[in-house]
């Protein structure tokens, strides 16, 4: 017997597809995460006292930029595939971004956390081969526009749309945010997402649905 049609969950599908492409863009170009900040880091520092500590995304991007080449080389030796290594390192970056470990407040700590996450992905083979994963093609902006239209988001500026989605992701409660990112970016099932997060499948379903619903509601207000 098939499950009853759930119109709310059906509305999650196009938004999840849009977020997946946006997050893949961010994984390939981590600096793009910083464009979602309210202003350049130097501007915030110049204001004095408003945000004395570095933003998490800034620290993570710095950690990634300083470690990515060595990490890619190591993973490529382990997997014997540069393509798979790229996929694993990018996924490790997004896993750390999703997890946002609040006990780590410096670049070195995040660099070690990134290495550990990548090593774990290699060991447990949690990442599918790159050839089996959907890739953003050359007409990425056109594709984003189509996905945004399917999600009911009338954005002409895809960069502004991406920045808004990243900002809204950062407003979610931590576990909802993690679930939404792991589920959408990796193209996982609820079961796979639950295994990655160490929680029950039903819990992940709730996290993902609630998180996407919050984003959709806030987008509705922003667009209006």
DRENKEVO-772057 format. One record per residue: residue number from 0; x, y, z of N, C-alpha, C, O, CB in turn. Coordinates in steps of 0.05 Angstrom, whole numbers. Glycine has a CB too. Example, Ala and Ser with C-alpha at 12.3 -4.5 7.8 and 13.67 -1.06 7.14 Angstrom:
<recs>
<0,<264,-114,156>,<246,-90,156>,<264,-66,156>,<285,-66,169>,<226,-89,181>>
<1,<257,-45,142>,<273,-21,143>,<258,1,157>,<268,23,161>,<282,-12,114>>
</recs>
This chain:
<recs>
<0,<17,-24,0>,<0,0,0>,<18,25,0>,<35,28,17>,<-19,0,24>>
<1,<13,43,-19>,<30,67,-21>,<22,87,0>,<0,88,10>,<27,80,-49>>
<2,<42,104,7>,<37,124,27>,<19,146,16>,<19,151,-8>,<64,137,36>>
<3,<2,158,33>,<-16,179,23>,<-1,203,14>,<21,209,24>,<-36,187,45>>
<4,<-12,217,-6>,<1,240,-18>,<2,262,3>,<-19,269,16>,<-14,250,-43>>
<5,<25,273,7>,<29,295,26>,<37,320,11>,<59,323,2>,<51,288,48>>
<6,<18,339,7>,<24,363,-9>,<47,380,3>,<62,392,-12>,<0,380,-12>>
<7,<50,380,29>,<71,396,42>,<98,384,34>,<117,399,27>,<68,397,72>>
<8,<101,358,37>,<126,345,30>,<132,347,0>,<155,349,-9>,<127,315,39>>
<9,<111,346,-16>,<114,349,-45>,<126,376,-52>,<141,378,-71>,<87,345,-60>>
<10,<119,396,-37>,<130,423,-41>,<160,424,-33>,<174,442,-42>,<114,444,-25>>
<11,<169,405,-17>,<197,405,-9>,<215,397,-32>,<238,406,-33>,<201,385,14>>
<12,<205,382,-51>,<222,370,-72>,<236,391,-89>,<260,391,-92>,<206,352,-90>>
<13,<221,411,-101>,<235,430,-118>,<254,448,-102>,<275,456,-113>,<215,448,-132>>
<14,<247,455,-77>,<265,472,-61>,<290,456,-54>,<312,468,-54>,<251,482,-35>>
<15,<287,431,-48>,<311,414,-42>,<329,412,-66>,<353,413,-64>,<302,386,-33>>
<16,<317,409,-90>,<333,407,-115>,<348,433,-119>,<371,433,-128>,<315,401,-139>>
<17,<335,456,-114>,<348,482,-118>,<371,485,-98>,<393,493,-105>,<328,505,-114>>
<18,<366,478,-73>,<388,480,-53>,<411,462,-59>,<434,469,-54>,<377,473,-25>>
<19,<406,439,-71>,<427,420,-77>,<446,433,-97>,<471,431,-94>,<416,394,-89>>
<20,<435,446,-118>,<452,458,-138>,<467,482,-126>,<491,486,-132>,<436,467,-162>>
<21,<454,498,-110>,<467,521,-97>,<490,512,-79>,<512,523,-80>,<447,537,-80>>
<22,<486,491,-64>,<507,481,-46>,<530,468,-61>,<552,470,-52>,<495,461,-26>>
<23,<524,456,-84>,<545,445,-101>,<563,468,-111>,<587,465,-113>,<534,429,-124>>
<24,<550,490,-118>,<566,513,-127>,<584,523,-104>,<608,529,-109>,<547,537,-136>>
<25,<574,524,-80>,<589,533,-57>,<612,513,-51>,<633,522,-42>,<571,536,-33>>
<26,<607,487,-54>,<628,468,-49>,<651,471,-69>,<674,467,-61>,<616,439,-50>>
<27,<645,477,-94>,<666,480,-114>,<680,507,-111>,<703,509,-119>,<654,477,-142>>
<28,<666,527,-100>,<678,553,-97>,<671,563,-69>,<654,580,-65>,<668,573,-118>>
<29,<686,553,-48>,<679,559,-20>,<677,589,-14>,<662,597,4>,<699,547,-2>>
<30,<692,605,-28>,<691,634,-22>,<663,646,-28>,<657,667,-17>,<712,649,-39>>
<31,<648,632,-44>,<621,642,-50>,<603,641,-25>,<583,656,-24>,<608,625,-72>>
<32,<610,625,-5>,<595,626,20>,<597,653,34>,<578,661,47>,<605,603,38>>
<33,<619,666,30>,<623,691,44>,<607,714,32>,<603,734,45>,<653,698,44>>
<34,<598,711,8>,<583,733,-5>,<556,736,9>,<542,756,5>,<579,728,-35>>
<35,<547,715,24>,<522,717,38>,<523,732,64>,<503,737,77>,<511,689,43>>
<36,<547,741,71>,<550,756,96>,<540,784,92>,<538,794,69>,<580,757,105>>
<37,<532,798,113>,<521,825,111>,<540,846,100>,<532,867,91>,<511,834,137>>
<38,<566,840,100>,<586,858,89>,<613,845,89>,<617,826,104>,<586,885,105>>
<39,<632,856,74>,<659,845,74>,<671,845,102>,<664,862,119>,<677,861,55>>
<40,<688,826,107>,<700,823,134>,<715,849,142>,<713,857,165>,<720,800,134>>
<41,<729,862,123>,<743,886,130>,<724,908,139>,<731,924,157>,<760,896,107>>
<42,<701,909,127>,<681,930,134>,<671,925,163>,<669,944,178>,<657,929,115>>
<43,<666,900,169>,<656,893,196>,<678,899,217>,<672,910,238>,<648,863,197>>
<44,<703,892,210>,<724,898,229>,<727,928,233>,<732,937,255>,<751,885,219>>
<45,<725,943,211>,<728,972,212>,<707,985,229>,<711,1007,240>,<727,983,185>>
<46,<683,973,231>,<662,985,247>,<669,983,277>,<660,1000,292>,<636,970,242>>
<47,<685,963,284>,<694,961,311>,<674,952,331>,<654,966,336>,<705,987,320>>
<48,<678,928,343>,<661,919,364>,<635,905,356>,<623,892,373>,<654,942,381>>
<49,<626,908,331>,<601,896,324>,<603,866,322>,<585,851,330>,<591,907,297>>
<50,<626,857,311>,<630,828,308>,<659,822,312>,<674,818,292>,<620,818,280>>
<51,<669,822,336>,<697,820,342>,<709,794,334>,<733,792,327>,<703,825,371>>
<52,<693,772,334>,<704,746,326>,<698,741,297>,<678,751,286>,<691,724,344>>
<53,<715,725,285>,<711,717,257>,<685,701,255>,<679,685,273>,<735,702,246>>
<54,<672,704,233>,<648,688,227>,<657,659,222>,<679,654,212>,<633,699,203>>
<55,<640,639,229>,<647,611,225>,<654,606,196>,<674,592,190>,<624,593,234>>
<56,<638,616,177>,<644,610,149>,<671,621,140>,<685,608,125>,<622,623,131>>
<57,<679,644,151>,<705,655,144>,<727,637,154>,<746,631,140>,<709,683,157>>
<58,<725,627,179>,<745,609,190>,<746,583,174>,<768,573,168>,<739,603,220>>
<59,<723,572,167>,<722,547,152>,<734,550,124>,<750,533,116>,<693,537,150>>
<60,<728,572,111>,<739,576,84>,<769,579,86>,<784,569,69>,<727,601,71>>
<61,<779,593,106>,<808,596,110>,<821,569,115>,<842,563,104>,<814,616,133>>
<62,<808,553,131>,<819,526,137>,<819,509,111>,<839,495,106>,<802,512,158>>
<63,<798,511,96>,<796,496,71>,<817,505,51>,<831,489,39>,<768,498,59>>
<64,<820,531,48>,<839,542,28>,<867,534,35>,<883,529,17>,<837,572,27>>
<65,<873,532,60>,<901,525,68>,<906,495,68>,<930,487,68>,<906,536,96>>
<66,<885,479,68>,<890,450,70>,<881,434,46>,<888,411,43>,<875,440,94>>
<67,<866,446,28>,<852,431,7>,<871,416,-12>,<866,393,-18>,<835,449,-9>>
<68,<893,429,-20>,<911,416,-39>,<924,391,-27>,<925,370,-40>,<932,435,-49>>
<69,<935,394,-2>,<947,371,11>,<926,349,16>,<932,325,13>,<960,379,37>>
<70,<902,357,24>,<881,338,30>,<873,323,4>,<869,299,4>,<857,351,43>>
<71,<870,338,-18>,<863,326,-43>,<884,306,-52>,<877,284,-61>,<860,348,-65>>
<72,<909,313,-49>,<931,295,-56>,<930,269,-40>,<933,247,-51>,<958,308,-53>>
<73,<925,272,-14>,<924,248,3>,<900,230,-4>,<903,206,-6>,<922,256,32>>
<74,<876,242,-8>,<853,226,-14>,<855,214,-42>,<846,191,-46>,<827,244,-13>>
<75,<868,228,-61>,<872,217,-88>,<890,192,-86>,<885,173,-101>,<884,238,-106>>
<76,<910,193,-69>,<927,169,-66>,<911,146,-54>,<915,123,-62>,<951,175,-48>>
<77,<893,152,-36>,<877,131,-23>,<856,119,-42>,<851,95,-42>,<864,141,2>>
<78,<844,136,-58>,<822,127,-76>,<831,120,-104>,<817,108,-119>,<800,148,-77>>
<79,<856,129,-110>,<867,126,-137>,<850,140,-158>,<848,131,-181>,<870,96,-144>>
<80,<837,161,-150>,<820,176,-169>,<819,205,-160>,<809,211,-138>,<791,164,-170>>
<81,<828,223,-177>,<827,252,-171>,<798,261,-171>,<790,278,-155>,<844,268,-191>>
<82,<781,250,-188>,<753,257,-189>,<739,250,-164>,<724,266,-152>,<739,244,-213>>
<83,<743,225,-154>,<731,217,-129>,<742,233,-106>,<728,240,-87>,<735,187,-125>>
<84,<768,240,-107>,<780,256,-86>,<767,283,-84>,<761,293,-63>,<811,258,-90>>
<85,<763,296,-107>,<750,322,-108>,<722,320,-95>,<715,337,-78>,<746,332,-137>>
<86,<708,299,-102>,<681,295,-91>,<681,291,-61>,<665,303,-46>,<668,270,-104>>
<87,<700,275,-51>,<702,270,-22>,<710,295,-7>,<698,301,14>,<722,248,-17>>
<88,<730,310,-17>,<739,334,-2>,<717,355,-2>,<713,368,18>,<764,345,-15>>
<89,<703,358,-25>,<681,377,-25>,<659,369,-6>,<647,386,8>,<670,380,-53>>
<90,<653,343,-5>,<633,333,13>,<641,337,42>,<625,344,59>,<626,304,8>>
<91,<667,332,48>,<677,337,75>,<674,366,83>,<665,372,105>,<707,329,77>>
<92,<680,384,64>,<676,413,70>,<647,419,76>,<642,433,96>,<686,429,45>>
<93,<629,408,61>,<600,414,66>,<590,400,91>,<572,410,104>,<584,405,42>>
<94,<602,377,98>,<594,364,123>,<602,381,147>,<586,384,166>,<607,335,125>>
<95,<626,392,146>,<635,410,168>,<618,435,168>,<611,445,190>,<665,416,165>>
<96,<613,446,145>,<596,470,143>,<568,464,155>,<557,481,168>,<594,480,114>>
<97,<558,441,149>,<531,433,159>,<532,429,189>,<514,437,203>,<521,408,145>>
<98,<553,415,199>,<555,409,227>,<560,433,244>,<550,435,267>,<577,388,232>>
<99,<575,452,233>,<582,477,247>,<590,472,276>,<576,481,295>,<559,497,246>>
<100,<612,457,281>,<620,450,308>,<626,475,325>,<646,488,320>,<644,431,308>>
<101,<609,480,344>,<613,505,360>,<635,504,380>,<642,525,392>,<587,512,374>>
<102,<646,480,384>,<668,478,403>,<695,484,390>,<716,486,404>,<669,450,416>>
<103,<695,488,364>,<720,495,349>,<718,524,341>,<699,532,326>,<724,476,325>>
<104,<736,541,349>,<735,569,344>,<760,581,330>,<764,605,330>,<730,584,370>>
<105,<777,563,320>,<801,573,306>,<805,557,281>,<794,535,277>,<825,571,325>>
<106,<822,568,263>,<827,556,237>,<840,529,239>,<833,510,225>,<844,575,220>>
<107,<860,527,257>,<874,501,259>,<855,479,268>,<857,457,258>,<897,504,280>>
<108,<838,485,287>,<819,465,296>,<800,456,273>,<794,432,271>,<802,475,319>>
<109,<791,475,257>,<773,468,235>,<789,453,213>,<777,435,200>,<761,494,223>>
<110,<814,459,210>,<830,445,190>,<832,415,198>,<830,398,182>,<859,458,188>>
<111,<837,410,224>,<839,383,234>,<812,369,231>,<811,345,224>,<848,382,263>>
<112,<791,383,237>,<764,371,235>,<757,364,206>,<745,344,201>,<743,391,246>>
<113,<766,381,188>,<762,376,159>,<777,351,150>,<766,335,136>,<770,400,143>>
<114,<802,348,159>,<817,325,152>,<804,300,163>,<802,280,149>,<846,328,163>>
<115,<796,301,189>,<783,277,201>,<758,270,186>,<752,246,182>,<777,283,230>>
<116,<742,289,179>,<717,284,164>,<723,271,137>,<709,252,130>,<701,310,160>>
<117,<742,281,123>,<750,269,97>,<759,240,101>,<752,222,85>,<771,286,83>>
<118,<776,236,121>,<786,209,126>,<763,189,132>,<763,167,123>,<807,209,149>>
<119,<744,199,147>,<721,182,154>,<704,175,129>,<694,153,126>,<704,195,175>>
<120,<701,195,112>,<686,190,87>,<700,169,69>,<687,153,57>,<683,216,71>>
<121,<727,170,69>,<742,150,54>,<738,123,66>,<734,103,52>,<772,158,52>>
<122,<740,121,92>,<739,95,106>,<712,82,104>,<711,58,99>,<746,99,136>>
<123,<691,97,108>,<665,84,109>,<651,84,82>,<628,75,79>,<647,97,129>>
<124,<665,95,61>,<654,95,34>,<626,107,33>,<608,98,19>,<653,67,22>>
<125,<622,128,49>,<596,141,51>,<589,158,27>,<566,166,23>,<594,157,76>>
<126,<610,165,11>,<605,182,-12>,<605,165,-37>,<623,149,-42>,<628,204,-14>>
<127,<584,168,-52>,<582,154,-77>,<603,164,-97>,<613,186,-94>,<554,157,-90>>
<128,<610,147,-116>,<630,154,-136>,<620,179,-151>,<596,183,-156>,<635,131,-155>>
<129,<639,196,-158>,<633,221,-171>,<617,216,-197>,<600,233,-204>,<658,237,-178>>
<130,<622,194,-210>,<608,189,-236>,<578,184,-231>,<562,187,-250>,<620,165,-250>>
<131,<570,177,-206>,<542,172,-200>,<528,196,-188>,<504,195,-182>,<540,149,-181>>
<132,<542,219,-186>,<531,242,-173>,<524,263,-194>,<538,266,-214>,<550,254,-152>>
<133,<503,277,-189>,<494,298,-208>,<514,321,-206>,<522,330,-185>,<466,308,-201>>
<134,<522,331,-230>,<541,353,-231>,<528,377,-244>,<511,375,-261>,<566,345,-247>>
<135,<537,400,-235>,<527,425,-246>,<540,429,-274>,<565,429,-275>,<533,450,-228>>
<136,<524,432,-295>,<535,434,-321>,<542,463,-328>,<540,481,-311>,<516,423,-342>>
<137,<550,468,-353>,<560,494,-361>,<539,515,-360>,<545,539,-356>,<571,492,-389>>
<138,<513,508,-364>,<492,528,-363>,<480,529,-335>,<455,528,-332>,<470,521,-384>>
<139,<497,530,-315>,<488,529,-287>,<468,551,-280>,<449,546,-266>,<511,531,-269>>
<140,<473,576,-289>,<456,598,-282>,<428,593,-294>,<408,598,-281>,<467,624,-292>>
<141,<427,583,-319>,<401,578,-331>,<387,556,-316>,<363,557,-311>,<405,569,-361>>
<142,<402,536,-307>,<390,514,-292>,<379,523,-265>,<358,515,-257>,<411,491,-288>>
<143,<394,541,-252>,<385,552,-227>,<359,567,-231>,<341,565,-214>,<406,571,-215>>
<144,<357,582,-252>,<333,597,-257>,<309,578,-261>,<287,584,-252>,<336,614,-282>>
<145,<313,556,-275>,<292,537,-279>,<283,524,-253>,<259,521,-248>,<301,515,-299>>
<146,<303,516,-237>,<296,504,-211>,<282,524,-192>,<264,517,-178>,<322,494,-197>>
<147,<291,549,-193>,<278,570,-177>,<249,573,-186>,<231,577,-169>,<293,596,-179>>
<148,<244,572,-212>,<217,575,-222>,<200,552,-212>,<177,555,-204>,<217,576,-252>>
<149,<211,527,-213>,<197,504,-203>,<191,506,-173>,<170,496,-164>,<213,478,-209>>
<150,<209,519,-159>,<204,523,-130>,<186,546,-124>,<181,552,-101>,<231,526,-116>>
<151,<177,560,-145>,<160,583,-141>,<174,608,-131>,<162,625,-117>,<139,576,-121>>
<152,<200,611,-139>,<215,634,-130>,<222,652,-154>,<239,644,-170>,<241,625,-115>>
<153,<209,674,-157>,<213,691,-181>,<238,708,-179>,<236,733,-178>,<189,709,-185>>
<154,<262,695,-180>,<287,710,-178>,<299,712,-206>,<303,692,-220>,<306,696,-158>>
<155,<306,737,-214>,<321,741,-239>,<351,740,-234>,<366,731,-251>,<313,768,-252>>
<156,<359,748,-210>,<388,749,-203>,<395,723,-187>,<388,721,-164>,<394,774,-186>>
<157,<408,705,-200>,<414,679,-187>,<434,682,-165>,<434,667,-146>,<424,659,-207>>
<158,<452,702,-167>,<472,706,-145>,<458,716,-120>,<464,707,-98>,<494,726,-154>>
<159,<439,735,-124>,<424,745,-101>,<407,722,-89>,<405,721,-64>,<406,768,-109>>
<160,<396,705,-105>,<381,683,-95>,<398,663,-79>,<390,654,-58>,<367,668,-119>>
<161,<422,657,-90>,<440,640,-75>,<447,651,-48>,<447,637,-28>,<466,635,-92>>
<162,<454,677,-48>,<462,690,-23>,<439,689,-2>,<443,685,21>,<471,719,-28>>
<163,<415,694,-12>,<392,693,6>,<387,665,17>,<381,662,41>,<367,703,-8>>
<164,<390,645,1>,<386,617,10>,<407,610,31>,<401,597,51>,<388,598,-14>>
<165,<432,618,27>,<453,613,47>,<447,627,73>,<450,616,94>,<481,621,36>>
<166,<438,652,71>,<431,667,95>,<409,654,110>,<410,652,135>,<424,696,88>>
<167,<389,644,96>,<366,631,109>,<373,604,121>,<363,597,142>,<343,628,89>>
<168,<391,590,107>,<401,565,119>,<414,570,146>,<411,554,165>,<422,551,100>>
<169,<429,592,148>,<443,599,173>,<424,607,195>,<432,609,218>,<463,620,168>>
<170,<398,613,189>,<379,620,210>,<365,596,222>,<351,598,242>,<358,639,198>>
<171,<369,572,209>,<355,548,219>,<367,539,246>,<391,543,251>,<356,526,198>>
<172,<351,525,262>,<363,512,286>,<385,492,277>,<382,481,255>,<340,497,302>>
<173,<405,489,293>,<429,474,284>,<423,446,271>,<434,440,250>,<447,470,307>>
<174,<407,430,284>,<402,403,273>,<386,403,248>,<390,387,230>,<389,385,294>>
<175,<367,422,246>,<351,425,221>,<370,433,199>,<369,423,176>,<328,446,224>>
<176,<387,452,204>,<406,462,184>,<424,439,175>,<429,436,151>,<423,485,196>>
<177,<435,424,193>,<452,402,186>,<437,381,169>,<448,372,149>,<463,388,211>>
<178,<413,375,177>,<398,355,162>,<392,364,134>,<394,349,115>,<372,348,177>>
<179,<383,389,131>,<377,400,105>,<401,400,87>,<399,393,63>,<365,429,107>>
<180,<424,408,97>,<448,409,80>,<458,382,72>,<464,377,49>,<471,424,95>>
<181,<459,363,91>,<468,336,85>,<449,322,66>,<457,308,47>,<471,319,111>>
<182,<423,326,70>,<403,313,53>,<403,325,25>,<403,309,6>,<375,317,66>>
<183,<404,351,23>,<402,363,-4>,<429,362,-19>,<430,353,-42>,<393,392,-2>>
<184,<451,369,-6>,<477,370,-20>,<485,342,-30>,<494,339,-53>,<498,381,-1>>
<185,<483,322,-13>,<492,296,-20>,<472,280,-35>,<478,258,-45>,<500,281,5>>
<186,<448,290,-38>,<427,275,-53>,<420,249,-39>,<413,229,-51>,<437,268,-81>>
<187,<422,250,-12>,<417,226,4>,<388,220,7>,<371,237,3>,<430,229,32>>
<188,<382,195,14>,<356,188,24>,<354,196,53>,<374,204,65>,<350,157,20>>
<189,<330,195,64>,<327,202,92>,<343,182,109>,<355,189,129>,<297,201,101>>
<190,<343,157,101>,<358,136,116>,<388,142,116>,<401,140,137>,<353,108,104>>
<191,<399,150,92>,<427,156,91>,<434,181,107>,<455,182,120>,<436,160,61>>
<192,<417,200,106>,<421,225,122>,<420,219,152>,<437,229,167>,<400,246,115>>
<193,<401,202,160>,<399,194,188>,<425,180,197>,<434,184,219>,<375,176,192>>
<194,<436,162,180>,<460,148,187>,<484,167,189>,<500,165,207>,<467,126,166>>
<195,<485,187,172>,<507,207,173>,<505,224,198>,<526,232,209>,<506,225,148>>
<196,<481,229,207>,<477,246,231>,<475,231,257>,<477,242,278>,<452,263,227>>
<197,<471,204,255>,<469,188,279>,<443,191,293>,<442,190,318>,<491,195,298>>
<198,<421,195,278>,<394,198,290>,<375,180,275>,<382,167,255>,<385,228,289>>
<199,<350,179,284>,<330,162,272>,<321,174,245>,<321,198,242>,<306,158,291>>
<200,<312,156,227>,<303,165,201>,<279,184,203>,<277,204,189>,<295,141,184>>
<201,<260,177,221>,<237,194,225>,<244,222,235>,<232,242,228>,<218,182,244>>
<202,<265,223,252>,<274,249,262>,<285,266,239>,<280,290,238>,<296,244,283>>
<203,<301,253,221>,<312,268,198>,<289,278,180>,<291,301,171>,<331,250,183>>
<204,<269,262,176>,<246,271,159>,<234,297,170>,<228,315,156>,<225,249,157>>
<205,<231,297,197>,<220,320,209>,<238,344,207>,<229,367,201>,<214,315,238>>
<206,<264,340,212>,<284,362,210>,<283,374,182>,<282,398,179>,<312,351,216>>
<207,<285,357,161>,<286,366,134>,<261,381,126>,<262,403,115>,<291,343,115>>
<208,<238,369,132>,<213,382,125>,<209,409,140>,<202,429,127>,<189,364,132>>
<209,<215,409,166>,<212,434,181>,<232,456,171>,<224,479,169>,<216,429,211>>
<210,<256,447,166>,<276,466,156>,<269,478,130>,<270,503,126>,<303,453,154>>
<211,<260,461,111>,<252,471,84>,<228,489,86>,<225,509,72>,<247,448,65>>
<212,<209,482,104>,<185,498,108>,<192,526,119>,<180,545,110>,<166,484,128>>
<213,<211,527,138>,<220,553,148>,<232,570,126>,<226,594,124>,<240,549,172>>
<214,<249,558,110>,<262,573,88>,<241,582,68>,<242,606,60>,<283,555,74>>
<215,<222,565,61>,<202,573,42>,<185,596,53>,<178,614,38>,<184,548,35>>
<216,<178,594,79>,<162,616,91>,<177,642,91>,<166,663,85>,<153,608,119>>
<217,<203,641,98>,<218,666,99>,<223,677,71>,<224,701,67>,<245,661,113>>
<218,<226,659,51>,<230,668,24>,<204,682,14>,<206,702,0>,<236,644,5>>
<219,<181,671,22>,<156,684,15>,<155,712,25>,<146,730,11>,<133,668,25>>
<220,<164,717,49>,<164,744,61>,<184,762,47>,<179,785,43>,<169,742,90>>
<221,<208,750,40>,<228,767,27>,<219,775,-1>,<223,798,-9>,<255,751,26>>
<222,<208,756,-15>,<199,762,-43>,<177,782,-42>,<176,800,-59>,<190,736,-57>>
<223,<158,779,-23>,<136,798,-21>,<146,826,-15>,<130,845,-13>,<116,790,0>>
</recs>
